[in-house]
Amino acid sequence: MAQSHKTLKVSAPLVVATNRQWLENATIIVKNGIITDIGPTRNLSNVKADKVIKLKEGLISAGLVNAHCHLELSFLAGKLKRRTLFTDWIEDLIAARLKATKITVSTATAKAARRLIEMGVTCVGDVTSSFDVTPVLVKTGLRATVYHETLGYDPGIANEQHNNLISRVSSATCTDLIRLGVSPHAAYSVSGALLKKTTEYAKTKRLPLTVHLCETEDETTFSKFGKGPFSLLHNRRGVFNVSVHGKTPARVMADGNALENALCVHFNYPSRGDIALLKKKGASVVFCPNSNKWFKRKVNHALPKLLKNGIAVGLGTDSLASNTDLDIRAEARQVMKLFPDMPLETVYKLMTTGGAKAMGVDNGLGELKPSSPFDAIHLNINVSGKKSPLHAIIDSRGPVLRSWVAGKEIFNNN
């Protein structure tokens, strides 16, 4: 990984500063990882810097945000079959994880983290149930929120599972770029007792929180009535005597204080009133369109309604156990297919400032403007004619050329 420079000066034929502003023949001045100035190169030619980079081709954009990922499941790339029932896929996943060796998982995790960087991601929200992901992310130089996951629908194991969560969070590495969070997995996989303990812990420690919410229709059936595939799954796994929530998944989470400023993943099948509930609680959403595509789900996603209601939305890839790549640009292209009338400015925002805001790291992240962190990517794109630079970025394939996080170069493909 390259060393940072106190003052960095980067020039390019085109700089996409925001989803509504781009500058030709522009220069960015960076001091201690923060952008201090941006403008025409001719106006900043006299500014001295410790390091000067003059890019002759391509463009610079803000780095991309992958707001939901499971890097530790990357060893399962191409190994799990699509199943008619989501619960059957879950059981396949559990079985595969039990058989996997530590070296297999760690090698695949490191490879996947590199893939994120190659695809232009500079900030990631990763959900983990192990000790192993954070050290990998620290080595890459990525900006990340690592959400430590807890599961257990049997209230009898709530204390055990909660103690395990505390142990993992307490021993995890936290840096200027890596912050820690928690994830009570979902309404169908966490008991009321464990949910309460987790949300109280997050509030006490001021930790960000993410939940999987309304991913499938069967989740609502189980949450409200205690029936369906999730009931059968719990019975097969020996969890019989548990109380039925009698509520929608979103209401379960809200009553357990798990929606307050929470990052809600998927939100494919909301119930009536859920959007208003999320807005009231200050929650945000991560949309994973290519994971839905992988599962062949028929989803009429509420994305436009969420945006209309002012709810922050970002994009996520989910894991390689249920996706073919970790490419946020591919997620954006799928959004364009699903919502062809959605403005390019909005789609670009979903993979930059939208994701940052959804994750609660919106201190200028996702834009290239004074006071923003210099988290940026250099792409081999030469925009000509009437094509929008935003469209060109979304439509681009393959690895980026260079990446910076907080002014440090973390990737150079030249």
Protein Blocks (a to p, Z undefined) as FASTA:
>chain_A
ZZddfbacdddfbdcfblmbccehiadddeehiafbdcdfklmmmpccfbdcddfedcdd
dddddfbdcfklmmmgokaccdfblklmmmmmmmmmmmpcfklmmmmmmmmmmmmmmnop
abdcdddfbfklmmmmmmnopacddddddedfblklmmmmmmmmmmmmmmpccdfklccd
dddfbfmlccfklmmmmmmmmmmnopacdddehkbfklmmmmmnopajklmmmmmnopab
ccdekiafklmmmmnopmgopacehjlmccehklmmmmmnopacdddfklmmmnopacdd
fklmmmmnopacdddebjaklccbdcfklmmmmmmmmmmmbcfklmmmmmmmmmmmmnop
agopaiacehiacdddddddddehjbdfklmmmmpgcjdfbdceehiafbdcZZ
